Protein backbone atom coordinates (compact mmCIF):
# COMPACT_ATOMS: atom_id res chain seq x y z
CA UNK A 1 0.00 0.00 0.00
CA UNK A 2 2.91 2.36 0.78
CA UNK A 3 6.53 2.46 -0.32
CA UNK A 4 9.59 4.18 1.11
CA UNK A 5 12.12 6.19 -0.90
CA UNK A 6 15.08 8.43 -0.10
CA UNK A 7 14.33 12.14 -0.15
CA UNK A 8 16.28 15.35 -0.50
CA UNK A 9 16.05 17.56 2.60
CA UNK A 10 13.65 20.07 1.01
CA UNK A 11 11.06 17.32 0.55
CA UNK A 12 10.75 17.02 4.35
CA UNK A 13 9.94 20.66 5.05
CA UNK A 14 6.19 20.67 4.30
CA UNK A 15 5.36 17.83 6.71
CA UNK A 16 7.81 19.07 9.34
CA UNK A 17 5.94 22.34 9.26
CA UNK A 18 2.38 21.03 8.98
CA UNK A 19 2.60 18.18 11.49
CA UNK A 20 5.45 19.00 13.87
CA UNK A 21 5.96 22.75 14.02
CA UNK A 22 3.05 24.71 12.57
CA UNK A 23 3.91 27.64 14.87
CA UNK A 24 7.20 28.15 13.03
CA UNK A 25 7.90 29.50 9.56
CA UNK A 26 8.51 27.07 6.71
CA UNK A 27 12.08 28.37 6.34
CA UNK A 28 12.75 27.24 9.95
CA UNK A 29 12.24 23.58 9.04
CA UNK A 30 15.90 23.07 8.16
CA UNK A 31 17.63 20.96 10.81
CA UNK A 32 21.33 21.09 11.61
CA UNK A 33 23.01 18.39 9.57
CA UNK A 34 20.20 18.04 7.01
CA UNK A 35 22.58 18.40 4.08
CA UNK A 36 25.43 16.23 5.39
CA UNK A 37 26.18 13.24 3.14
CA UNK A 38 25.75 10.94 6.16
CA UNK A 39 22.18 12.17 6.83
CA UNK A 40 19.39 10.07 5.36
CA UNK A 41 15.89 11.37 4.70
CA UNK A 42 13.17 8.82 3.98
CA UNK A 43 9.68 9.44 2.68
CA UNK A 44 6.54 7.37 2.39
CA UNK A 45 4.42 7.41 -0.75
CA UNK A 46 1.34 5.56 -1.93
CA UNK A 47 2.52 2.58 -3.94
CA UNK A 48 3.03 3.63 -7.54
CA UNK A 49 2.49 7.34 -6.82
CA UNK A 50 5.75 9.17 -6.06
CA UNK A 51 4.12 12.61 -6.32
CA UNK A 52 2.99 13.24 -2.72
CA UNK A 53 5.14 12.69 0.36
CA UNK A 54 2.87 11.18 3.03
CA UNK A 55 5.41 10.55 5.77
CA UNK A 56 8.96 11.54 6.59
CA UNK A 57 11.84 10.73 8.88
CA UNK A 58 15.43 11.94 9.10
CA UNK A 59 18.37 9.87 10.34
CA UNK A 60 21.62 11.52 11.35
CA UNK A 61 24.79 10.35 13.02
CA UNK A 62 24.56 11.87 16.48
CA UNK A 63 25.47 10.64 19.96
CA UNK A 64 22.64 9.92 22.34
CA UNK A 65 22.80 12.32 25.30
CA UNK A 66 24.44 10.67 28.29
CA UNK A 67 25.74 7.64 26.45
CA UNK A 68 28.75 6.49 24.49
CA UNK A 69 28.59 8.13 21.08
CA UNK A 70 30.00 5.45 18.82
CA UNK A 71 27.40 3.86 16.59
CA UNK A 72 24.47 6.13 17.51
CA UNK A 73 21.91 7.34 14.98
CA UNK A 74 19.28 9.92 15.78
CA UNK A 75 15.78 9.58 14.39
CA UNK A 76 14.10 12.96 14.12
CA UNK A 77 11.50 14.87 12.21
CA UNK A 78 9.18 11.87 12.13
CA UNK A 79 5.85 13.02 10.69
CA UNK A 80 2.90 11.45 8.91
CA UNK A 81 0.30 13.35 6.94
CA UNK A 82 -2.95 13.44 8.95
CA UNK A 83 -4.85 11.93 6.01
CA UNK A 84 -2.97 8.62 6.41
CA UNK A 85 -2.26 8.49 10.14
CA UNK A 86 -3.20 5.15 11.65
CA UNK A 87 -2.59 3.23 8.40
CA UNK A 88 0.92 1.97 9.22
CA UNK A 89 2.93 4.67 7.46
CA UNK A 90 4.83 5.67 10.60
CA UNK A 91 5.55 2.05 11.54
CA UNK A 92 6.88 1.35 8.03
CA UNK A 93 9.09 4.44 8.14
CA UNK A 94 10.61 3.50 11.49
CA UNK A 95 11.11 -0.14 10.49
CA UNK A 96 12.90 0.92 7.29
CA UNK A 97 14.93 3.42 9.31
CA UNK A 98 16.07 0.71 11.70
CA UNK A 99 17.20 -1.48 8.82
CA UNK A 100 18.93 1.41 7.03
CA UNK A 101 20.78 2.45 10.18
CA UNK A 102 21.89 -1.10 10.95
CA UNK A 103 23.03 -1.54 7.34
CA UNK A 104 25.20 1.57 7.82
CA UNK A 105 26.82 0.02 10.89
CA UNK A 106 24.88 1.83 13.61
CA UNK A 107 24.42 0.07 16.94
CA UNK A 108 21.65 2.16 18.50
CA UNK A 109 18.90 4.51 17.38
CA UNK A 110 17.51 7.22 19.62
CA UNK A 111 14.96 10.00 19.46
CA UNK A 112 13.31 12.71 21.50
CA UNK A 113 9.76 11.36 21.48
CA UNK A 114 6.77 13.51 22.21
CA UNK A 115 4.84 12.14 25.17
CA UNK A 116 1.90 11.58 22.82
CA UNK A 117 4.07 9.31 20.61
CA UNK A 118 5.63 7.18 23.37
CA UNK A 119 3.24 4.25 22.90
CA UNK A 120 4.00 4.18 19.18
CA UNK A 121 7.74 3.90 19.79
CA UNK A 122 7.32 1.40 22.64
CA UNK A 123 5.38 -0.93 20.32
CA UNK A 124 8.40 -0.87 18.00
CA UNK A 125 10.80 -1.81 20.81
CA UNK A 126 12.08 1.58 21.94
CA UNK A 127 12.58 2.15 25.67
CA UNK A 128 12.71 5.38 27.64
CA UNK A 129 15.79 6.75 29.34
CA UNK A 130 15.59 9.42 32.00
CA UNK A 131 12.79 11.73 33.00
CA UNK A 132 10.31 13.72 30.98
CA UNK A 133 11.71 17.00 29.65
CA UNK A 134 10.36 20.01 27.78
CA UNK A 135 11.38 21.26 24.38
CA UNK A 136 10.57 24.96 24.29
CA UNK A 137 7.58 25.76 22.15
CA UNK A 138 6.89 22.09 21.39
CA UNK A 139 6.10 20.36 24.68
CA UNK A 140 6.95 17.33 26.83
CA UNK A 141 9.28 14.62 25.52
CA UNK A 142 11.17 11.52 26.59
CA UNK A 143 14.50 10.28 25.34
CA UNK A 144 13.87 6.86 23.77
CA UNK A 145 16.26 4.38 22.21
CA UNK A 146 16.58 0.91 20.73
CA UNK A 147 19.54 -1.40 20.19
CA UNK A 148 19.57 -2.10 16.48
CA UNK A 149 20.49 -5.75 16.90
CA UNK A 150 17.16 -6.24 18.71
CA UNK A 151 15.01 -4.19 16.36
CA UNK A 152 12.29 -5.76 14.22
CA UNK A 153 13.29 -6.40 10.59
C-alpha positions as CSV (number, residue, x, y, z in Angstrom):
1,X,0.0,0.0,0.0
2,X,2.9,2.4,0.8
3,X,6.5,2.5,-0.3
4,X,9.6,4.2,1.1
5,X,12.1,6.2,-0.9
6,X,15.1,8.4,-0.1
7,X,14.3,12.1,-0.2
8,X,16.3,15.3,-0.5
9,X,16.0,17.6,2.6
10,X,13.7,20.1,1.0
11,X,11.1,17.3,0.6
12,X,10.7,17.0,4.3
13,X,9.9,20.7,5.0
14,X,6.2,20.7,4.3
15,X,5.4,17.8,6.7
16,X,7.8,19.1,9.3
17,X,5.9,22.3,9.3
18,X,2.4,21.0,9.0
19,X,2.6,18.2,11.5
20,X,5.4,19.0,13.9
21,X,6.0,22.8,14.0
22,X,3.0,24.7,12.6
23,X,3.9,27.6,14.9
24,X,7.2,28.2,13.0
25,X,7.9,29.5,9.6
26,X,8.5,27.1,6.7
27,X,12.1,28.4,6.3
28,X,12.8,27.2,9.9
29,X,12.2,23.6,9.0
30,X,15.9,23.1,8.2
31,X,17.6,21.0,10.8
32,X,21.3,21.1,11.6
33,X,23.0,18.4,9.6
34,X,20.2,18.0,7.0
35,X,22.6,18.4,4.1
36,X,25.4,16.2,5.4
37,X,26.2,13.2,3.1
38,X,25.7,10.9,6.2
39,X,22.2,12.2,6.8
40,X,19.4,10.1,5.4
41,X,15.9,11.4,4.7
42,X,13.2,8.8,4.0
43,X,9.7,9.4,2.7
44,X,6.5,7.4,2.4
45,X,4.4,7.4,-0.7
46,X,1.3,5.6,-1.9
47,X,2.5,2.6,-3.9
48,X,3.0,3.6,-7.5
49,X,2.5,7.3,-6.8
50,X,5.7,9.2,-6.1
51,X,4.1,12.6,-6.3
52,X,3.0,13.2,-2.7
53,X,5.1,12.7,0.4
54,X,2.9,11.2,3.0
55,X,5.4,10.5,5.8
56,X,9.0,11.5,6.6
57,X,11.8,10.7,8.9
58,X,15.4,11.9,9.1
59,X,18.4,9.9,10.3
60,X,21.6,11.5,11.3
61,X,24.8,10.4,13.0
62,X,24.6,11.9,16.5
63,X,25.5,10.6,20.0
64,X,22.6,9.9,22.3
65,X,22.8,12.3,25.3
66,X,24.4,10.7,28.3
67,X,25.7,7.6,26.5
68,X,28.7,6.5,24.5
69,X,28.6,8.1,21.1
70,X,30.0,5.4,18.8
71,X,27.4,3.9,16.6
72,X,24.5,6.1,17.5
73,X,21.9,7.3,15.0
74,X,19.3,9.9,15.8
75,X,15.8,9.6,14.4
76,X,14.1,13.0,14.1
77,X,11.5,14.9,12.2
78,X,9.2,11.9,12.1
79,X,5.8,13.0,10.7
80,X,2.9,11.4,8.9
81,X,0.3,13.4,6.9
82,X,-2.9,13.4,9.0
83,X,-4.8,11.9,6.0
84,X,-3.0,8.6,6.4
85,X,-2.3,8.5,10.1
86,X,-3.2,5.1,11.6
87,X,-2.6,3.2,8.4
88,X,0.9,2.0,9.2
89,X,2.9,4.7,7.5
90,X,4.8,5.7,10.6
91,X,5.6,2.1,11.5
92,X,6.9,1.4,8.0
93,X,9.1,4.4,8.1
94,X,10.6,3.5,11.5
95,X,11.1,-0.1,10.5
96,X,12.9,0.9,7.3
97,X,14.9,3.4,9.3
98,X,16.1,0.7,11.7
99,X,17.2,-1.5,8.8
100,X,18.9,1.4,7.0
101,X,20.8,2.4,10.2
102,X,21.9,-1.1,10.9
103,X,23.0,-1.5,7.3
104,X,25.2,1.6,7.8
105,X,26.8,0.0,10.9
106,X,24.9,1.8,13.6
107,X,24.4,0.1,16.9
108,X,21.7,2.2,18.5
109,X,18.9,4.5,17.4
110,X,17.5,7.2,19.6
111,X,15.0,10.0,19.5
112,X,13.3,12.7,21.5
113,X,9.8,11.4,21.5
114,X,6.8,13.5,22.2
115,X,4.8,12.1,25.2
116,X,1.9,11.6,22.8
117,X,4.1,9.3,20.6
118,X,5.6,7.2,23.4
119,X,3.2,4.3,22.9
120,X,4.0,4.2,19.2
121,X,7.7,3.9,19.8
122,X,7.3,1.4,22.6
123,X,5.4,-0.9,20.3
124,X,8.4,-0.9,18.0
125,X,10.8,-1.8,20.8
126,X,12.1,1.6,21.9
127,X,12.6,2.2,25.7
128,X,12.7,5.4,27.6
129,X,15.8,6.8,29.3
130,X,15.6,9.4,32.0
131,X,12.8,11.7,33.0
132,X,10.3,13.7,31.0
133,X,11.7,17.0,29.7
134,X,10.4,20.0,27.8
135,X,11.4,21.3,24.4
136,X,10.6,25.0,24.3
137,X,7.6,25.8,22.1
138,X,6.9,22.1,21.4
139,X,6.1,20.4,24.7
140,X,7.0,17.3,26.8
141,X,9.3,14.6,25.5
142,X,11.2,11.5,26.6
143,X,14.5,10.3,25.3
144,X,13.9,6.9,23.8
145,X,16.3,4.4,22.2
146,X,16.6,0.9,20.7
147,X,19.5,-1.4,20.2
148,X,19.6,-2.1,16.5
149,X,20.5,-5.7,16.9
150,X,17.2,-6.2,18.7
151,X,15.0,-4.2,16.4
152,X,12.3,-5.8,14.2
153,X,13.3,-6.4,10.6
